[in-house]
Amino acid sequence: MKIFSYCISIFLLIVVILISMYHNKNINKVCDSHNNAKENINLNILNNKTSTQEMRAIWVPFMSLNMHGTDYSENSFKQKFNNIIDESKKLNINTLIVQVRPFGDALYKSKYFPWSHILTGEQGKDPGFDPLLYMINQTHDAGLEFHAWVNPLRIQVNNSPPTIAPNNPYHSFKSNYNYQDIILELQNGIYYNPGYSEVRKLIIDGIKEIVENYPIDAIQIDDYFYPPSPAKPEYDKVCYDSYCSKCSQMPLSLLAFRTTNINLLISGIYSAIKSVNPSVQFGIAPEANIQNDINMGADVFTWCSTPGYIDYICPQVYVSLNHPFFPFAKLLDTWEKLTQGNHIKVYYGLAAYKAGSNEDSGTWHESDDILKKEIELCRSKGCDGFMFFSFEDISHPKSQNEILNVIKVLN
């Protein structure tokens, strides 16, 4: 079984390398006649290995900021966020990764996206103050970094938000563009289709707007790229067929086409950020399962090895030490090989939300210092720090013993 698992790991790594080489070779073959976005890779790369401070971050998802069940007042929001800072500092956290664009909407005044429904209960409704500016100022005053977390393509999932605001770009994209799949309406949600340059430009401009208007330390996007849809795997067939019809040579496969579109989006975001403020970092938190990343068009090999894409990577290694199929150490070894000697910083996402739970076939019950041991193992590999998911879970009763042991190694 060990030999079989080892062979599988080697096979997956080889697949990643071959696919990434194929994508790099063919990236200029994308035939997009509607390409109005500036999607050039900025090769003026900063040396991002200069800081010696260990990253100790916590993700603050939109659920932690949702004002449902309150009076939706400015004061209530501020009290909620102040508590997030106070509780995070008890864990010796030095960075908050705050979800500021959860559903094609915003926790700040934007010329591209409507106000988020989590602030007022209604998407598009002005809360009467600037939540993002307040959060950044309070975070910095507390001595912490603020990373603005953006979900670039998601519009609605599981009926959240319940109503899409009239000024949401979703409506104009559906009515103003003659592409029937520019908006992907799937069984599990509604998403923008990154195969169109108009979509990529919207996402890039929206992120650039944040960097222009707010003193953030970094932009981060998570693991939502091309959405998986087993019931309708070729949901972007119109876009892909249009691309194929314009190519004078052998077109890319559908997967390679999707991957190239995501690479254009990522490099475009990177260039836009650096054009405004080169000191603002850009990071991605992909799944730790590289095959899943590949299936979503997330070319982690290129991002980690080629300048002009990211400043840091944070694979979500959300497994126990003894996960029956993906043991923590094996995933760590795969990512260590993938990022070794490269220009980027490497953080690891750890599953605080699984601590003390029945997840991973019950292996989180084997001890109450699993996260502590994972931190120590990551440090032995020379990583640059950790990010914990999520704030919602650090005070949950089931995770308290684990968190107390984590604090011991973060002092």
C-alpha positions as CSV (number, residue, x, y, z in Angstrom):
1,M,0.0,0.0,0.0
2,K,2.9,2.4,0.8
3,I,4.5,1.7,-2.5
4,F,1.2,2.2,-4.3
5,S,0.6,5.6,-2.5
6,Y,4.1,6.7,-3.2
7,C,3.7,5.9,-6.9
8,I,0.4,7.8,-7.0
9,S,2.0,10.9,-5.5
10,I,4.9,10.8,-8.0
11,F,2.4,10.3,-10.9
12,L,0.3,13.3,-9.8
13,L,3.4,15.5,-9.6
14,I,4.5,14.5,-13.1
15,V,1.0,15.2,-14.4
16,V,1.1,18.7,-12.9
17,I,4.5,19.4,-14.4
18,L,3.6,18.2,-17.9
19,I,0.3,20.0,-18.0
20,S,1.9,23.2,-16.7
21,M,4.6,22.9,-19.5
22,Y,1.9,22.4,-22.0
23,H,0.0,25.5,-20.8
24,N,3.1,27.7,-20.9
25,K,3.9,26.6,-24.4
26,N,0.4,27.3,-25.6
27,I,-0.8,30.3,-23.6
28,N,-0.4,32.6,-26.6
29,K,-2.8,30.5,-28.7
30,V,-6.0,31.7,-27.0
31,C,-8.1,33.4,-29.7
32,D,-10.3,35.9,-27.9
33,S,-11.6,38.6,-30.3
34,H,-13.2,40.5,-27.4
35,N,-10.0,40.9,-25.4
36,N,-10.3,44.5,-24.1
37,A,-8.5,43.8,-20.9
38,K,-4.8,44.7,-20.3
39,E,-3.5,41.2,-19.5
40,N,0.3,41.6,-19.7
41,I,2.5,39.9,-17.1
42,N,4.5,42.4,-15.0
43,L,8.0,41.0,-14.7
44,N,9.2,43.6,-12.3
45,I,9.2,41.1,-9.4
46,L,10.0,42.1,-5.9
47,N,12.0,39.8,-3.7
48,N,9.3,38.5,-1.4
49,K,11.6,36.5,0.8
50,T,12.9,39.4,2.8
51,S,10.5,39.4,5.8
52,T,11.5,37.1,8.6
53,Q,8.2,37.3,10.6
54,E,6.3,34.1,10.6
55,M,2.8,34.5,9.1
56,R,0.1,33.6,11.6
57,A,-3.2,34.5,9.9
58,I,-6.8,33.6,10.4
59,W,-9.5,33.7,7.8
60,V,-12.5,35.9,8.6
61,P,-15.3,34.6,6.3
62,F,-18.4,36.6,5.5
63,M,-20.3,34.5,8.0
64,S,-18.3,36.0,10.8
65,L,-19.3,39.5,9.6
66,N,-23.0,38.8,8.8
67,M,-25.2,41.2,10.6
68,H,-28.3,39.0,10.4
69,G,-29.9,38.8,13.8
70,T,-28.7,42.3,14.9
71,D,-30.0,45.8,14.4
72,Y,-27.8,46.2,11.3
73,S,-26.3,49.3,12.9
74,E,-22.8,50.7,12.4
75,N,-22.1,50.3,16.1
76,S,-23.1,46.7,16.1
77,F,-20.8,46.0,13.1
78,K,-17.9,47.7,14.8
79,Q,-18.4,45.8,18.0
80,K,-18.5,42.5,16.1
81,F,-15.2,43.3,14.3
82,N,-13.5,44.6,17.4
83,N,-14.3,41.2,19.0
84,I,-12.7,39.5,16.0
85,I,-9.5,41.4,16.6
86,D,-9.5,40.8,20.4
87,E,-10.1,37.0,20.0
88,S,-7.5,36.7,17.2
89,K,-4.8,38.4,19.3
90,K,-5.4,35.9,22.1
91,L,-4.2,33.3,19.6
92,N,-1.1,35.4,18.7
93,I,-2.4,36.0,15.2
94,N,-0.6,38.7,13.3
95,T,-2.8,38.9,10.1
96,L,-6.5,38.9,9.4
97,I,-7.7,37.7,6.0
98,V,-11.1,39.3,5.7
99,Q,-13.7,38.4,3.0
100,V,-14.6,41.7,1.5
101,R,-16.2,40.4,-1.8
102,P,-18.2,37.2,-1.1
103,F,-20.9,37.2,-3.8
104,G,-20.0,39.6,-6.6
105,D,-20.8,42.3,-4.0
106,A,-18.7,44.4,-1.7
107,L,-18.1,45.5,2.0
108,Y,-17.1,48.9,0.7
109,K,-18.5,51.5,-1.8
110,S,-17.6,50.2,-5.2
111,K,-18.2,51.6,-8.7
112,Y,-18.4,48.0,-10.0
113,F,-20.2,45.9,-7.4
114,P,-23.2,46.5,-5.1
115,W,-23.1,46.6,-1.3
116,S,-23.1,43.2,0.3
117,H,-26.3,41.8,1.8
118,I,-24.5,40.7,4.9
119,L,-24.3,44.4,6.0
120,T,-28.0,45.3,5.8
121,G,-29.9,42.2,4.9
122,E,-30.3,43.4,1.4
123,Q,-27.8,43.4,-1.4
124,G,-27.2,46.9,-2.8
125,K,-28.4,48.8,0.3
126,D,-25.9,51.4,1.6
127,P,-25.0,50.7,5.3
128,G,-24.2,54.4,5.8
129,F,-20.6,54.0,6.7
130,D,-17.4,52.4,5.3
131,P,-17.0,48.9,6.8
132,L,-13.7,48.2,5.0
133,L,-12.0,51.4,6.0
134,Y,-13.0,50.8,9.6
135,M,-11.8,47.2,9.6
136,I,-8.4,48.1,8.0
137,N,-7.8,51.0,10.5
138,Q,-8.7,48.9,13.5
139,T,-6.6,46.0,12.3
140,H,-3.6,48.2,11.7
141,D,-4.1,50.0,15.1
142,A,-3.9,46.5,16.7
143,G,-0.6,45.8,15.0
144,L,-2.0,43.3,12.6
145,E,-1.9,43.0,8.8
146,F,-5.1,43.2,6.7
147,H,-5.4,40.9,3.7
148,A,-8.5,41.6,1.6
149,W,-10.1,38.3,0.6
150,V,-12.0,38.3,-2.7
151,N,-14.1,35.5,-4.3
152,P,-13.7,36.6,-7.9
153,L,-16.3,34.5,-9.9
154,R,-19.1,33.6,-7.4
155,I,-22.4,35.5,-7.7
156,Q,-24.9,33.3,-5.8
157,V,-24.7,29.9,-4.1
158,N,-27.4,28.0,-2.3
159,N,-29.7,31.1,-2.6
160,S,-27.2,33.3,-0.9
161,P,-27.7,36.2,-1.4
162,P,-31.5,35.7,-1.6
163,T,-31.9,38.5,-4.1
164,I,-29.4,39.9,-6.6
165,A,-29.4,43.7,-6.6
166,P,-30.5,45.6,-9.7
167,N,-27.1,47.2,-10.0
168,N,-25.2,43.9,-9.8
169,P,-23.1,43.4,-12.9
170,Y,-24.9,40.1,-13.3
171,H,-27.9,41.8,-14.9
172,S,-25.9,43.9,-17.3
173,F,-23.7,41.0,-18.4
174,K,-26.8,38.9,-19.1
175,S,-28.5,41.6,-21.1
176,N,-25.7,43.6,-22.8
177,Y,-23.5,40.8,-24.1
178,N,-24.5,38.3,-26.8
179,Y,-22.8,35.4,-25.1
180,Q,-25.3,33.0,-23.7
181,D,-22.7,31.5,-21.3
182,I,-21.0,34.6,-20.0
183,I,-23.1,34.0,-16.9
184,L,-22.9,30.3,-15.8
185,E,-26.1,29.3,-14.1
186,L,-25.4,25.8,-12.7
187,Q,-27.2,23.6,-10.2
188,N,-24.9,24.6,-7.4
189,G,-24.9,28.4,-8.1
190,I,-24.3,31.3,-10.4
191,Y,-20.8,32.3,-11.6
192,Y,-19.1,34.6,-14.0
193,N,-17.4,32.8,-16.9
194,P,-13.7,33.7,-17.0
195,G,-13.4,32.6,-20.6
196,Y,-14.6,36.1,-21.6
197,S,-12.2,39.0,-21.4
198,E,-15.1,41.3,-20.3
199,V,-15.4,39.1,-17.2
200,R,-11.7,39.1,-16.5
201,K,-11.6,42.9,-16.9
202,L,-14.4,43.3,-14.4
203,I,-12.6,41.2,-11.8
204,I,-9.2,42.9,-12.4
205,D,-10.7,46.4,-12.3
206,G,-12.6,45.5,-9.1
207,I,-9.5,44.4,-7.3
208,K,-7.5,47.3,-8.6
209,E,-10.2,49.6,-7.1
210,I,-9.5,48.1,-3.7
211,V,-5.8,48.7,-3.9
212,E,-6.3,52.3,-5.2
213,N,-8.7,53.3,-2.4
214,Y,-7.6,51.4,0.7
215,P,-4.3,50.8,2.6
216,I,-4.5,47.0,2.5
217,D,-1.4,44.8,2.9
218,A,-2.5,42.1,0.5
219,I,-5.2,40.8,-1.8
220,Q,-6.1,37.1,-1.6
221,I,-8.4,34.9,-3.6
222,D,-9.4,31.4,-2.6
223,D,-10.0,28.1,-4.3
224,Y,-13.1,29.0,-6.5
225,F,-12.1,28.9,-10.1
226,Y,-14.0,27.0,-12.8
227,P,-16.8,25.5,-10.7
228,P,-17.1,21.7,-10.8
229,S,-20.4,20.6,-12.3
230,P,-20.7,16.8,-12.9
231,A,-24.2,17.2,-14.2
232,K,-23.1,19.6,-16.9
233,P,-19.3,19.4,-17.4
234,E,-19.2,21.4,-20.6
235,Y,-21.2,24.3,-19.3
236,D,-18.9,26.8,-21.2
237,K,-19.2,25.0,-24.6
238,V,-20.4,28.1,-26.4
239,C,-17.3,30.1,-25.2
240,Y,-15.0,27.2,-26.0
241,D,-16.5,26.5,-29.5
242,S,-16.2,30.3,-30.3
243,Y,-12.5,30.1,-29.3
244,C,-11.9,27.0,-31.5
245,S,-13.6,28.6,-34.5
246,K,-11.2,31.5,-34.4
247,C,-8.0,29.4,-34.2
248,S,-5.9,28.9,-37.3
249,Q,-4.0,25.9,-35.7
250,M,-4.8,23.1,-33.4
251,P,-6.9,24.5,-30.5
252,L,-6.2,23.8,-26.8
253,S,-8.3,21.1,-25.1
254,L,-11.2,22.4,-23.0
255,L,-9.2,21.9,-19.8
256,A,-6.1,23.7,-21.2
257,F,-8.4,26.5,-22.5
258,R,-9.9,27.0,-19.1
259,T,-6.5,26.9,-17.4
260,T,-5.2,29.6,-19.8
261,N,-8.1,31.8,-19.1
262,I,-7.5,31.5,-15.3
263,N,-3.8,32.2,-15.9
264,L,-4.7,35.4,-17.8
265,L,-7.0,36.4,-14.9
266,I,-4.3,35.8,-12.3
267,S,-1.5,37.5,-14.2
268,G,-3.9,40.4,-14.9
269,I,-4.7,40.8,-11.2
270,Y,-1.0,40.7,-10.3
271,S,-0.1,43.4,-12.8
272,A,-3.0,45.6,-11.7
273,I,-2.0,45.4,-8.1
274,K,1.6,46.2,-8.8
275,S,0.8,49.1,-11.1
276,V,-0.9,50.8,-8.2
277,N,1.3,49.7,-5.2
278,P,4.1,47.3,-5.7
279,S,4.3,46.6,-1.9
280,V,0.8,45.1,-1.8
281,Q,1.1,41.4,-1.9
282,F,-1.1,39.0,-4.0
283,G,-1.7,35.5,-2.8
284,I,-3.9,32.5,-3.6
285,A,-5.2,29.8,-1.3
286,P,-5.9,26.7,-3.6
287,E,-6.9,23.3,-2.6
288,A,-4.1,21.1,-1.3
289,N,-5.3,18.3,-3.7
290,I,-3.5,19.3,-6.9
291,Q,-5.6,17.2,-9.1
292,N,-8.7,19.1,-8.0
293,D,-6.8,22.4,-8.7
294,I,-6.0,21.1,-12.2
295,N,-9.6,20.2,-12.8
296,M,-10.7,23.8,-11.9
297,G,-8.2,25.4,-14.2
298,A,-5.9,26.4,-11.3
299,D,-2.3,26.1,-12.7
300,V,-0.5,26.0,-9.4
301,F,2.7,24.8,-10.9
302,T,3.0,27.9,-13.2
303,W,1.9,30.3,-10.4
304,C,4.6,28.9,-8.1
305,S,7.4,28.7,-10.6
306,T,6.9,31.7,-12.9
307,P,7.3,35.4,-11.9
308,G,4.3,37.6,-12.6
309,Y,1.5,35.6,-11.0
310,I,1.6,35.6,-7.2
311,D,3.6,36.7,-4.2
312,Y,2.5,33.8,-2.0
313,I,0.7,30.5,-2.1
314,C,-1.3,29.0,0.8
315,P,-2.5,25.5,-0.1
316,Q,-5.5,24.5,2.1
317,V,-4.0,21.4,3.8
318,Y,-7.3,20.7,5.6
319,V,-6.6,17.1,6.7
320,S,-5.6,15.3,9.8
321,L,-2.1,13.8,10.3
322,N,-3.6,10.4,9.6
323,H,-6.2,11.1,6.9
324,P,-6.9,7.7,5.3
325,F,-6.3,8.9,1.8
326,F,-4.4,12.1,2.0
327,P,-2.1,12.1,5.1
328,F,-0.9,15.6,6.1
329,A,2.8,14.8,5.7
330,K,2.4,13.5,2.1
331,L,0.5,16.5,1.0
332,L,3.1,18.7,2.6
333,D,5.9,16.8,0.8
334,T,4.1,17.4,-2.6
335,W,3.8,21.1,-2.0
336,E,7.3,21.4,-0.7
337,K,8.6,19.9,-4.0
338,L,6.3,22.1,-6.0
339,T,7.5,25.4,-4.3
340,Q,11.1,24.6,-3.4
341,G,13.6,27.2,-4.5
342,N,11.0,29.5,-6.0
343,H,10.5,33.3,-5.5
344,I,7.3,33.1,-3.6
345,K,6.4,32.8,0.1
346,V,4.8,29.5,1.1
347,Y,2.1,29.4,3.9
348,Y,-0.1,26.4,4.8
349,G,-3.8,26.6,5.5
350,L,-4.7,24.5,8.6
351,A,-8.2,23.2,9.4
352,A,-9.1,24.7,12.8
353,Y,-12.7,23.9,11.8
354,K,-12.1,20.2,11.9
355,A,-10.4,20.1,15.3
356,G,-12.3,17.8,17.6
357,S,-14.7,16.8,14.9
358,N,-15.6,13.4,13.3
359,E,-14.1,14.5,10.0
360,D,-11.5,12.5,8.1
361,S,-12.9,9.2,9.3
362,G,-12.7,10.2,12.9
363,T,-8.9,10.7,12.9
364,W,-9.3,14.2,14.6
365,H,-10.2,12.3,17.8
366,E,-6.8,10.5,17.9
367,S,-5.3,13.4,20.0
368,D,-5.9,17.0,20.9
369,D,-2.6,18.3,19.6
370,I,-2.9,17.5,15.9
371,L,-2.8,21.2,14.8
372,K,0.2,21.8,17.0
373,K,2.0,18.9,15.4
374,E,1.1,20.1,12.0
375,I,2.5,23.5,12.8
376,E,5.8,21.9,13.9
377,L,5.9,19.7,10.8
378,C,5.4,22.8,8.6
379,R,8.1,24.6,10.4
380,S,10.5,21.7,9.9
381,K,9.9,22.1,6.1
382,G,11.0,25.8,6.3
383,C,7.6,27.3,5.4
384,D,6.9,31.0,6.0
385,G,3.9,30.6,8.2
386,F,0.3,29.4,8.6
387,M,-3.3,30.5,8.0
388,F,-6.1,29.0,10.1
389,F,-9.7,28.4,8.9
390,S,-11.6,30.0,10.3
391,F,-12.4,32.6,13.0
392,E,-15.7,31.0,13.4
393,D,-14.0,27.9,14.8
394,I,-11.3,29.0,17.2
395,S,-13.8,29.5,20.1
396,H,-16.0,26.5,19.3
397,P,-16.2,24.1,22.3
398,K,-15.1,21.1,20.2
399,S,-11.8,22.8,19.2
400,Q,-10.8,24.3,22.6
401,N,-8.2,21.7,23.6
402,E,-6.6,21.8,20.1
403,I,-6.5,25.7,20.2
404,L,-4.9,25.7,23.7
405,N,-2.1,23.5,22.3
406,V,-1.8,25.7,19.2
407,I,-1.2,28.8,21.5
408,K,1.7,27.0,23.1
409,V,3.6,26.9,19.8
410,L,2.6,30.4,18.7
411,N,4.0,32.2,21.8
